[in-house]
Amino acid sequence: MYPTSHSAWLIGLLLMPAALTAQQPVPPPARTDSTHQHGDSLMRNPVGLREITVTAAAARRDEPASTISISPFVISRVPAINTYELLRQTAGLEVHDQGQGPGFASNASLRGFTSDHSTDLALWIDGVPINEPVNGHAEGYNDWSLLFPQAVRSIDVYKGPTSALYGNFSLAGTVNVRTLERMHGTQALLDGGMFGRAEASLLTGYDKDADGGVFGIRGMREDGWRPNSGYKVGQGHARMVKGLSSTATLDGGIELYATDWDSPGFLTLDQFNRKMYDTVSNLTDGGYKRHAQERLSLRVVGSEHLLWRSTIYATQGRWQLFLTTPPEGGGGEGSGSQTEEEDTRHGFGATSAVTWALPRAEVTAGVEGRLEHSHYENWFARNRVRDSAQTLVVARQISAGAFVQTSADLTHHFRVSLGGRYDALGTRDELADGTTPSKTKGVLSPKLGALYHLPRAVDLYANVSRGFRQTDGVIEDPTLPFITAWAYEAGAKLDVHKLHANLAFFRMDVSNEQTFDPITLASTSGGASRRQGVEIDFQLPLTSALSATADWTFNDAKYQRLITTDGDTLSGARVFNTAKFVGSAALDFVPQDKIWQLRLATNVVGPYSPFDEPGVTLKTYALLHVSGGIRVGQALIQLGLRNVLNHQYPELQAGGFVVPGQPRSVYASVKYLFD
């Protein structure tokens, strides 16, 4: 059953908090994220949530879970070619370029989840979910390129499905992004580099009492380091915050994104080993994407201890992809068959939550709903001319969830976190043969954690949680079950003498495991797998000017039980498209009395298990990056060198085909600040 009045339902969720304004007026809560980890209580100040959107609050170190936070300072100084590269260099994520082209979403893997097009990770930007349901290319297709880099205030990576605020696709964890809500003056950026890279952006805004705003435009183009790999990007960003009264604040935002790209295709293993990077599968391969989203959020302070937040949003998008699949056993120029995929979609959603701050506890409860409508087509083509249809489907999915998350201090040193959510998804497909299969199903995701604070030094913690995501192929078969994972974690957090460190031991047991080959497009479902390992991260100021950071994951990821559609037994084999260890480390030199700064960083990928090659592991590689900046008046001049040693490495390997990684690259930028 589907609701008949989506508009009334969404508007009702947004306007519900307005009734709270009839209560006695109180001053808005202090704009602080402070915590008191080493005092008599672990609790933060009552109603210290200054974020307006429901799921945009910053990660807290005093919760029993593992998180990584990336500041704007780090974001602005990393010589990254895209958002995926930024997270690879700063948060230790395992990233693999899928090979469809520079405008298509890459694989971002956390804790050994292959994350085809980052589908095992939930991405939220200012309270809006970015993963695309009922997507024929990959269920939960997750394009991080939608981020407007200069407008990002901070990025938090939640490891594991520990937060009750996130549902579908938060299987391995969540990436939560918050943008600037106000700024003074104007910032202009010019960026250039090798392979014809040129970028320009303009960001401006205002900050006046309770009101604020940020507006930006951005354009970029690049020829690409391989033939037929150029692309163009255009973006627009707007966010405005308006104080309606002493108790109510309204926040609105718009994101616009457009890109066009060409695709060089895959290389055979022999071509990669001989560095034949100029090989192009088909000169007509490539595609485009268009995306827009609008958001409106309302925050109401009902009393000193009560806060109600609601967000409604709408999204519209369209993408088209032409890609030549290599024939089995190799291929040369123009060989193989070209596939055309096209996806047109629109969606609506809303989230509403209320938070009660008690003397020794905090409770957040809320509801979430989303409607997504997609029209997906898959064709055999020849040089962008359609031949015959493979898949033609119109799909609609309605999801609804209810969640609760509590955190309580049982003693001055012992905190317990308890919560969970229930999600129901209803999917209805209209297939080319006239049939209309449909199915509604639900999943329960409990969360439990405990943290014990040892005075002045260490927090010991443990948690258990369940996460899920919808299986690939639901756009044609709504009866497909969820992929679920029970996650277990125990660790220690250290905060002493300016050292911030985290040690975590994790295990994740996955049911209805699914593996997907990006070359042959074959998928296998229905098995089980296990990821288990240890994570280490730290931030350490070595001197007043020099600091060190690192984030490492050592992982044993294996299929427990899985047989492919071709009859191959993968039980006991390493999970495809994952590495035994991944990590990033950096040294930042920022003298307080100097006009210059320097950063030296590396990211490492341990023995890597390619797609569709059981028993094969590729050798470990490490990439070295250097960047620096100097301030001249109102201008900041930055220079970055990525892959300093020009190391040859595979971004992805599958069935004897390779997507090669980018060689040594130089980037430079000039950022000018106008008062």
KEMIVEX-681295 format. One record per residue (C-alpha): x, y, z. Coordinates in steps of 0.05 Angstrom, whole numbers, padded with zeros to 5 digits, always signed. Example, Ala and Ser with C-alpha at 12.3 -4.5 7.8 and 13.67 -1.06 7.14 Angstrom:
BEGIN
+00246-00090+00156/+00273-00021+00143/
! end
This chain:
BEGIN
+00000+00000+00000/+00024+00070-00017/+00002+00135+00014/-00043+00178-00029/-00020+00246-00003/+00055+00249+00003/+00056+00326+00002/+00010+00331+00063/+00051+00280+00100/+00117+00315+00088/+00090+00384+00104/+00059+00357+00168/+00126+00330+00191/+00159+00398+00181/+00104+00439+00214/+00095+00393+00274/+00148+00430+00316/+00113+00497+00306/+00065+00479+00362/+00123+00482+00411/+00131+00557+00400/+00067+00568+00440/+00105+00549+00503/+00140+00601+00545/+00197+00633+00506/+00268+00616+00527/+00335+00638+00500/+00365+00593+00446/+00416+00542+00472/+00489+00561+00475/+00525+00549+00409/+00574+00499+00435/+00594+00427+00424/+00633+00422+00489/+00637+00358+00528/+00661+00344+00598/+00698+00279+00592/+00745+00288+00650/+00700+00323+00702/+00648+00296+00750/+00601+00279+00692/+00609+00255+00621/+00547+00293+00598/+00551+00354+00552/+00513+00418+00565/+00437+00408+00561/+00410+00420+00491/+00479+00434+00464/+00458+00413+00394/+00470+00473+00351/+00459+00438+00285/+00392+00451+00253/+00386+00390+00209/+00367+00326+00244/+00426+00282+00226/+00481+00333+00219/+00507+00336+00291/+00582+00327+00298/+00611+00261+00322/+00628+00258+00396/+00689+00224+00426/+00652+00209+00490/+00605+00159+00455/+00621+00084+00454/+00637+00081+00380/+00695+00092+00332/+00693+00155+00289/+00741+00198+00248/+00731+00273+00240/+00763+00314+00184/+00768+00389+00194/+00764+00444+00140/+00838+00458+00153/+00857+00388+00130/+00806+00387+00073/+00836+00451+00043/+00908+00426+00044/+00904+00355+00015/+00926+00348-00059/+00866+00305-00077/+00839+00295-00147/+00768+00283-00121/+00728+00272-00058/+00744+00198-00056/+00818+00213-00057/+00808+00264-00001/+00779+00210+00045/+00832+00160+00024/+00887+00207+00045/+00855+00232+00110/+00810+00177+00138/+00846+00114+00115/+00788+00090+00072/+00802+00039+00019/+00783+00070-00049/+00781+00037-00117/+00763+00074-00182/+00709+00033-00217/+00734+00049-00287/+00668+00074-00317/+00698+00143-00322/+00718+00202-00277/+00645+00225-00271/+00620+00160-00242/+00621+00141-00168/+00681+00102-00144/+00685+00046-00092/+00697+00069-00021/+00708+00011+00026/+00705+00011+00102/+00723-00049+00144/+00730-00094+00083/+00662-00083+00050/+00672-00082-00025/+00622-00025-00030/+00606-00027-00105/+00600+00048-00121/+00603+00060-00045/+00536+00027-00034/+00555-00003+00034/+00568+00066+00062/+00512+00116+00076/+00528+00188+00055/+00489+00247+00085/+00499+00321+00068/+00465+00370+00115/+00413+00319+00134/+00398+00295+00062/+00414+00222+00043/+00453+00216-00021/+00451+00140-00035/+00402+00126-00092/+00351+00070-00080/+00322+00030-00138/+00383+00044-00181/+00393-00007-00237/+00468+00002-00239/+00480-00007-00165/+00428-00006-00109/+00447+00052-00065/+00492+00084-00118/+00531+00136-00078/+00563+00195-00114/+00609+00235-00068/+00624+00283-00125/+00561+00320-00104/+00601+00353-00049/+00619+00426-00060/+00690+00422-00031/+00699+00495-00012/+00633+00497+00026/+00647+00436+00070/+00656+00452+00143/+00672+00382+00168/+00666+00308+00152/+00653+00253+00203/+00663+00179+00186/+00623+00132+00232/+00654+00063+00231/+00602+00008+00235/+00526+00013+00238/+00528+00041+00309/+00483+00103+00301/+00408+00096+00303/+00401+00159+00261/+00421+00123+00197/+00384+00066+00164/+00388+00038+00093/+00459+00031+00065/+00493+00044+00132/+00520-00027+00131/+00594-00013+00140/+00584+00057+00168/+00564+00128+00150/+00598+00190+00122/+00564+00252+00150/+00580+00320+00119/+00563+00389+00145/+00570+00452+00103/+00583+00523+00126/+00520+00558+00150/+00550+00629+00151/+00614+00665+00132/+00644+00735+00127/+00669+00764+00061/+00683+00728-00004/+00732+00673-00023/+00757+00663-00095/+00797+00601-00115/+00836+00586-00178/+00865+00516-00184/+00907+00485-00239/+00949+00424-00251/+00974+00371-00298/+00932+00338-00351/+00896+00403-00368/+00864+00411-00300/+00832+00479-00287/+00784+00498-00231/+00752+00562-00207/+00704+00574-00151/+00672+00634-00115/+00644+00629-00045/+00611+00687-00009/+00563+00696+00049/+00540+00737+00108/+00535+00731+00184/+00488+00778+00219/+00461+00762+00288/+00415+00701+00282/+00418+00702+00206/+00471+00674+00160/+00484+00649+00090/+00534+00618+00043/+00531+00619-00034/+00579+00588-00083/+00592+00569-00155/+00646+00522-00181/+00671+00499-00248/+00725+00449-00266/+00752+00414-00328/+00808+00364-00340/+00835+00327-00401/+00851+00266-00359/+00917+00229-00354/+00895+00175-00403/+00866+00187-00473/+00791+00195-00475/+00787+00209-00400/+00770+00283-00398/+00712+00312-00359/+00677+00376-00339/+00641+00394-00274/+00595+00451-00255/+00565+00463-00186/+00522+00511-00148/+00512+00516-00073/+00467+00558-00029/+00450+00556+00045/+00412+00607+00087/+00396+00608+00161/+00341+00653+00187/+00322+00665+00260/+00246+00667+00262/+00242+00681+00336/+00280+00670+00400/+00259+00597+00397/+00255+00579+00323/+00306+00578+00267/+00295+00562+00193/+00351+00534+00149/+00346+00522+00074/+00396+00495+00023/+00403+00480-00051/+00455+00436-00086/+00464+00435-00162/+00513+00389-00198/+00528+00372-00271/+00584+00333-00303/+00603+00304-00371/+00659+00254-00381/+00694+00207-00430/+00716+00137-00409/+00781+00104-00430/+00757+00035-00408/+00795-00023-00378/+00865-00049-00393/+00885-00122-00398/+00934-00145-00345/+00988-00150-00398/+00975-00079-00422/+00979-00054-00351/+01044-00090-00337/+01074-00060-00401/+01047+00009-00382/+01006+00013-00446/+00962+00067-00416/+00944+00098-00483/+00898+00039-00500/+00824+00059-00506/+00768+00008-00509/+00719+00053-00547/+00726+00127-00563/+00650+00136-00556/+00649+00112-00483/+00629+00164-00432/+00568+00196-00402/+00536+00253-00363/+00501+00265-00297/+00454+00320-00272/+00431+00327-00200/+00393+00377-00158/+00368+00376-00087/+00330+00425-00044/+00324+00424+00032/+00286+00461+00086/+00299+00450+00161/+00266+00478+00223/+00292+00479+00294/+00249+00497+00353/+00271+00502+00425/+00211+00483+00467/+00243+00492+00536/+00311+00491+00568/+00315+00416+00558/+00274+00404+00495/+00295+00412+00422/+00254+00393+00360/+00285+00390+00291/+00253+00373+00224/+00279+00369+00153/+00243+00360+00087/+00279+00352+00020/+00269+00338-00054/+00318+00310-00105/+00319+00305-00180/+00372+00270-00223/+00390+00239-00289/+00451+00203-00314/+00471+00166-00377/+00530+00119-00386/+00563+00086-00447/+00614+00033-00430/+00647-00022-00471/+00654-00088-00434/+00717-00125-00455/+00708-00195-00483/+00732-00253-00441/+00807-00264-00452/+00826-00194-00474/+00812-00144-00529/+00838-00086-00569/+00811-00021-00598/+00735-00020-00604/+00725-00093-00585/+00671-00119-00539/+00599-00096-00535/+00578-00027-00513/+00525-00019-00460/+00482+00043-00452/+00450+00056-00384/+00403+00113-00368/+00371+00131-00301/+00320+00187-00291/+00293+00198-00220/+00261+00243-00170/+00248+00236-00096/+00221+00268-00032/+00237+00256+00040/+00230+00281+00111/+00259+00270+00180/+00233+00296+00246/+00264+00284+00315/+00258+00310+00385/+00314+00311+00437/+00304+00313+00512/+00365+00333+00553/+00358+00307+00625/+00407+00319+00682/+00444+00254+00669/+00415+00229+00603/+00395+00249+00533/+00341+00218+00490/+00329+00229+00416/+00268+00198+00382/+00244+00210+00311/+00214+00186+00247/+00239+00186+00175/+00206+00176+00108/+00228+00175+00035/+00195+00166-00033/+00240+00150-00093/+00216+00143-00165/+00264+00119-00219/+00261+00102-00293/+00320+00056-00313/+00339+00033-00383/+00396-00014-00404/+00411-00024-00478/+00460-00059-00522/+00491-00004-00565/+00543+00007-00619/+00580+00074-00618/+00523+00106-00578/+00469+00079-00626/+00419+00033-00591/+00413-00038-00615/+00367-00077-00569/+00340-00069-00498/+00365-00110-00440/+00326-00078-00383/+00269-00028-00383/+00237-00015-00316/+00201+00039-00276/+00208+00031-00201/+00179+00065-00140/+00201+00055-00069/+00172+00083-00005/+00211+00075+00059/+00193+00094+00131/+00232+00088+00194/+00226+00102+00268/+00288+00110+00312/+00307+00124+00384/+00376+00137+00412/+00391+00146+00486/+00454+00161+00525/+00456+00159+00601/+00508+00167+00655/+00496+00110+00705/+00554+00135+00747/+00604+00192+00741/+00648+00146+00699/+00601+00097+00665/+00558+00114+00605/+00509+00070+00569/+00481+00082+00499/+00418+00045+00478/+00376+00053+00415/+00352+00023+00351/+00307+00033+00292/+00255-00003+00251/+00253+00008+00176/+00200-00014+00126/+00211-00011+00050/+00157-00020-00002/+00180-00029-00074/+00137-00033-00136/+00166-00046-00206/+00136-00039-00275/+00173-00085-00322/+00175-00085-00398/+00134-00149-00401/+00076-00114-00367/+00083-00147-00299/+00084-00104-00236/+00118-00143-00179/+00116-00110-00110/+00138-00126-00040/+00139-00092+00028/+00188-00116+00081/+00218-00091+00145/+00282-00097+00187/+00299-00083+00259/+00367-00053+00276/+00383-00051+00351/+00443-00012+00379/+00477-00020+00447/+00541+00009+00474/+00577+00022+00539/+00636+00066+00558/+00676+00068+00622/+00718+00129+00635/+00784+00120+00673/+00800+00189+00703/+00849+00232+00663/+00869+00181+00612/+00828+00126+00579/+00757+00110+00558/+00742+00036+00550/+00682+00020+00506/+00644-00035+00472/+00584-00038+00426/+00540-00085+00387/+00495-00063+00330/+00459-00086+00268/+00461-00053+00200/+00429-00067+00133/+00423-00047+00061/+00377-00067+00004/+00405-00118-00045/+00425-00102-00116/+00371-00123-00166/+00311-00101-00124/+00293-00055-00182/+00272-00118-00220/+00256-00164-00162/+00226-00130-00100/+00225-00196-00062/+00301-00197-00054/+00319-00197+00020/+00363-00146+00056/+00437-00154+00066/+00447-00150+00142/+00507-00149+00188/+00516-00158+00262/+00574-00114+00284/+00615-00122+00348/+00668-00073+00371/+00710-00062+00433/+00765-00011+00442/+00799+00044+00481/+00802+00119+00470/+00862+00157+00498/+00863+00232+00511/+00925+00253+00549/+00978+00307+00539/+00944+00330+00474/+00948+00258+00446/+00881+00234+00418/+00882+00160+00399/+00834+00103+00388/+00844+00028+00386/+00786-00015+00363/+00776-00089+00353/+00717-00105+00307/+00680-00163+00278/+00622-00161+00228/+00581-00223+00209/+00544-00213+00144/+00483-00251+00119/+00458-00253+00047/+00528-00232+00024/+00531-00204-00047/+00591-00198-00094/+00590-00160-00160/+00640-00161-00218/+00645-00093-00253/+00674-00124-00315/+00626-00181-00329/+00569-00147-00291/+00553-00215-00258/+00530-00216-00186/+00522-00271-00134/+00478-00267-00071/+00456-00310-00014/+00520-00328+00023/+00553-00307+00087/+00618-00272+00103/+00658-00245+00162/+00703-00184+00172/+00746-00179+00233/+00807-00139+00251/+00836-00080+00288/+00837-00005+00275/+00886+00046+00302/+00882+00121+00294/+00915+00179+00330/+00928+00254+00329/+00993+00275+00363/+01023+00345+00368/+01099+00332+00367/+01117+00405+00377/+01079+00471+00376/+01086+00470+00300/+01090+00396+00281/+01034+00345+00288/+01025+00273+00265/+00961+00237+00247/+00947+00165+00224/+00889+00118+00212/+00901+00044+00198/+00855-00017+00190/+00882-00089+00191/+00827-00135+00166/+00813-00208+00155/+00754-00209+00107/+00731-00277+00082/+00670-00310+00051/+00643-00361+00101/+00595-00392+00051/+00585-00369-00021/+00576-00404-00088/+00574-00362-00151/+00521-00366-00205/+00573-00403-00247/+00582-00456-00193/+00649-00433-00166/+00657-00443-00091/+00684-00381-00055/+00676-00408+00015/+00739-00391+00054/+00766-00344+00001/+00783-00271+00015/+00727-00221+00001/+00737-00192-00069/+00760-00120-00078/+00788-00113-00007/+00858-00108+00022/+00888-00141+00084/+00907-00072+00110/+00897+00000+00090/+00921+00063+00123/+00939+00136+00118/+00990+00178+00156/+01011+00250+00154/+01059+00301+00184/+01035+00373+00185/+01084+00429+00197/+01047+00494+00212/+01091+00546+00248/+01047+00597+00283/+01093+00656+00268/+01108+00638+00195/+01070+00651+00131/+01082+00581+00104/+01060+00509+00120/+01079+00439+00097/+01045+00371+00095/+01076+00303+00081/+01028+00245+00075/+01022+00173+00051/+00967+00122+00040/+00981+00047+00039/+00942-00012+00011/+00963-00081+00034/+00955-00146-00006/+00893-00134-00048/+00843-00188-00071/+00816-00172-00141/+00747-00189-00167/+00735-00258-00196/+00805-00283-00182/+00800-00330-00121/+00867-00342-00087/+00901-00283-00121/+00929-00225-00080/+00967-00165-00107/+01028-00137-00072/+01027-00080-00023/+01037-00009-00049/+01045+00059-00017/+01034+00128-00047/+01071+00190-00022/+01041+00260-00026/+01071+00328-00010/+01035+00395-00005/+01050+00464+00021/+01025+00535+00023/+01048+00606+00033/+01006+00666+00051/+01018+00731+00013/+00973+00786+00039/+00901+00764+00029/+00922+00706-00016/+00940+00634+00001/+00983+00600-00052/+00985+00524-00048/+01024+00471-00085/+01011+00396-00082/+01048+00336-00111/+01008+00271-00111/+01042+00203-00119/+01111+00235-00112/+01149+00171-00130/+01106+00158-00192/+01087+00089-00167/+01048+00044-00215/+00988+00014-00179/+00920-00015-00197/+00858+00022-00173/+00818-00041-00187/+00829-00109-00219/+00777-00159-00241/+00781-00222-00283/+00848-00202-00314/+00828-00130-00329/+00856-00069-00293/+00838+00003-00279/+00906+00037-00271/+00920+00089-00217/+00940+00160-00234/+01015+00173-00239/+01054+00232-00208/+01012+00295-00212/+01024+00368-00194/+00969+00416-00172/+00971+00489-00153/+00919+00537-00127/+00910+00609-00107/+00857+00626-00056/+00841+00700-00046/+00799+00727+00012/+00760+00792+00004/+00738+00827+00067/
! end
